[in-house]
Amino acid sequence: MNDYFCTMQSIKLENIEKWYTDNFESNLSGLRILYDDIYPLIKNHKFENKLLGHSTNGIPIHKIKIGNGPKRILIWSQMHGNESTGTKALFDLFNLLSDKSQNSEISKSILEECTLICIPMLNPDGAIAYTRENAVNIDLNRDAIDKKGVESNLLRNVLDNFNPHFCFNLHDQRTLFNVSGFENPATISFLAPSEEITRKVTKGRTETMSVIVSMNNLLQKEIPNHIGRYTDEFYPTATGDNFQKLGYNTILIEAGHFPEDYEREITRKYNFFAILQGIYFLSITNDYDNYQSYFEIPNNDKLFFDIIYSNAQSNESKDLMDIGVLFKYKIINNKLVRFEHIEKTGKLNNYYAHSKIDLKGKLYNQ
């Protein structure tokens, strides 16, 4: 199989990048993506769209069906309301799969071999508040057992009824993560979740790992040494761990930081590339034996600050020190506002910074 977009088991980066520049979903941008932003776009697409249900506060949650193939793939984004990069990437994917001007083998293969069910915003209440949790402070990604959240039950109902072969669980990770061994932010991180506490490498996990290997091989060509591997510590109440345990192969994609990309527009592109590569790989293969190089993906580490202020004076002492700051966000007058939060002080020689500022003995003022 060989055409404009794909070659063998990989998409052609040069050509898909060109398509992306002209056709990404430009109506979505920034960190705070709300239901009101995506609803007009959902209506404009011709894919099958059904109302899955409503959030705790009554906001609609949609289920979009694409393709009619035998390989069933479930994808959801923004189960944490303040993690929107996956939502933007999903709508970029929708644009590609609905682009009639490009009669590409990659789209044909996905549409003919796969059936996708996409939930492009599971937690719209959290999106408004820009919080991880839903409207009643439930972390949906830690609610797989109790299923106290309305939204958790909606997702589980889709899982049970659709019976997917693979799931893509789309998240964002904080700017503090670096790729272990490199002074690079972890722009994209992957995980094949564990099924139990020993982290045994089961058949389901190796199948999940093989898809991740395909995605990692592609991204390493574009952003080498910016790809990390998220910890596979078993979380008994986590969604991905439990779905994997139930026999639904689950791929966790964590969208992280790219230099000077605090709006995550560059990261969004690589997130789209990863999702597209993963789905395309699934559409053309039943061979999941190539998984060993999953373990060669470096682990995530936590050595970044957004800013390190060096040679800063504190109120308590005349001694100079370093101040490590991470950005945090809150909603003020319905606007997303960023502020600096001191995470660590002292000598920070062993840490990295997205930005370094020498205060030259001056007092640090937030």
Beta strands, then each sheet from edge to edge (+ up, - down):
strand 1: 6-7
strand 2: 10-11
strand 3: 48-54
strand 4: 60-66
strand 5: 71-76
strand 6: 114-119
strand 7: 166-172
strand 8: 178-179
strand 9: 188-191
strand 10: 227-229
strand 11: 249-255
strand 12: 300-301
strand 13: 304-313
strand 14: 320-332
strand 15: 335-346
strand 16: 352-358
sheet 1: 1+ 2-
sheet 2: 3+ 4- 6+ 5+ 7+ 11+ 9- 10-
sheet 3: 8+ 12-
sheet 4: 15+ 14- 13+ 16+
end
